[in-house]
């Protein structure tokens, strides 16, 4: 969703950037440029990622498709068949939770006598 939202927040084309995410031991999401050396789009996305993600959620929520399409959540260049497993509803929920957590700011609690982020 951040890739789609970024096109409306930063002047760019849908093929300028790609995204990758993984949920292994260290969950991570990446936004990278499709041009050697880059043209500055990914750097700009990083500085306004929450605005781009919020716009992507808005677009996905208003898209008429039922499970996700290249207009709302799928990568523009879908070479990998695993994209068939993208869940539009869960993606919108996850993005909403992430945006809400950023809005709230860090939560702290005491765990084993230490103050930790939760």
PyMOL commands that set and color helices and strands:
alter all, ss='L'
color gray80, all
select helices_A, chain A and resi 2-9+41-47+49-62+81-85+88-104
alter helices_A, ss='H'
color red, helices_A
select strands_A, chain A and resi 17-22+28-33+108-111+114-117
alter strands_A, ss='S'
color yellow, strands_A
deselect
rebuild
show_as cartoon
